[in-house]
Amino acid sequence: MQQGSGFLTVRQRRLAWLGFLLAAVQAPVAAKFATDDSWLFSLCVALMVATVIIADDASRRRPANAQSSD
């Protein structure tokens, strides 16, 4: 069975992982040193990037000949 391809290229996928890790690490550091709640923005960005990575994983794991349910 052949695997489907995701919508991210290998380079975009690596950059997405790097962006996720940087935003996820920056959020608690900013929470410790910032007096306001601006660290929540980093948390939201990390969650959005994680959602894109998960969606790409799902499309990669779907067989190449499978039809979408939409």
NORLINVEN-V644282 format. One line per field, one symbol per residue. ss: DSSP state (H for helix, E for strand, L for the rest). psi: psi as a letter, one per 40 degrees, with the letter a starting at -180 (. if undefined). burial: I if it has 16 or more other C-alpha atoms within 10 Angstrom, else O. A space follows every 10 residues. Layout:
BEGIN
ss: ???
psi: ???
burial: ???
END
This chain:
BEGIN
ss: LLELLLLLLH HHHHHHHHHH HHHHHHHHHH HHHLLLLLHH HHHHHHHHHH HHHHHHHHHH HLELLLLLLL
psi: hhiiiieiid dddddddddd dddddddddd ddeieafedd dddddddddd dddddddddd ehideiiie.
burial: OOOIIIOIOO OOIOOIIOII OOIIOOIOOI OOOOOOOOIO OIIOIIOOII OIIOOIIOII OIOOOOOOOO
END
